[in-house]
Amino acid sequence: FFLMQGVVAHLLDRKAPGSIVNVLSMSAHCGQSFLTPYSSSKGALMTLTKNVANAYRSNRIRCNAVLPGWM
């Protein structure tokens, strides 16, 4: 969160386009009973990614997520 906040502020100051890529996991979608804190944080990161992408699209700042799947 704080890193994304800093990158967005830097890009807005420079009026430059940019990209942010977050790494998610399948736990963000389905969760696991023994990984509750991990699943919760990945779910929050998924929502944060969507919100940042929507909020800064007019400033040419993209925010995407990579979801590699089960490993």
ChimeraX attribute file (.defattr): number of C-alpha atoms within 10 A of each C-alpha:
attribute: neighborCount
match mode: 1-to-1
recipient: residues
	/A:1	9
	/A:2	7
	/A:3	9
	/A:4	16
	/A:5	10
	/A:6	11
	/A:7	16
	/A:8	22
	/A:9	12
	/A:10	13
	/A:11	16
	/A:12	16
	/A:13	9
	/A:14	9
	/A:15	12
	/A:16	12
	/A:17	15
	/A:18	15
	/A:19	13
	/A:20	16
	/A:21	12
	/A:22	15
	/A:23	13
	/A:24	21
	/A:25	21
	/A:26	16
	/A:27	19
	/A:28	19
	/A:29	13
	/A:30	10
	/A:31	17
	/A:32	14
	/A:33	8
	/A:34	8
	/A:35	10
	/A:36	12
	/A:37	12
	/A:38	15
	/A:39	21
	/A:40	16
	/A:41	14
	/A:42	21
	/A:43	20
	/A:44	13
	/A:45	19
	/A:46	20
	/A:47	13
	/A:48	16
	/A:49	23
	/A:50	13
	/A:51	12
	/A:52	18
	/A:53	18
	/A:54	13
	/A:55	13
	/A:56	15
	/A:57	12
	/A:58	10
	/A:59	14
	/A:60	15
	/A:61	21
	/A:62	19
	/A:63	21
	/A:64	15
	/A:65	15
	/A:66	10
	/A:67	14
	/A:68	10
	/A:69	9
	/A:70	7
	/A:71	5
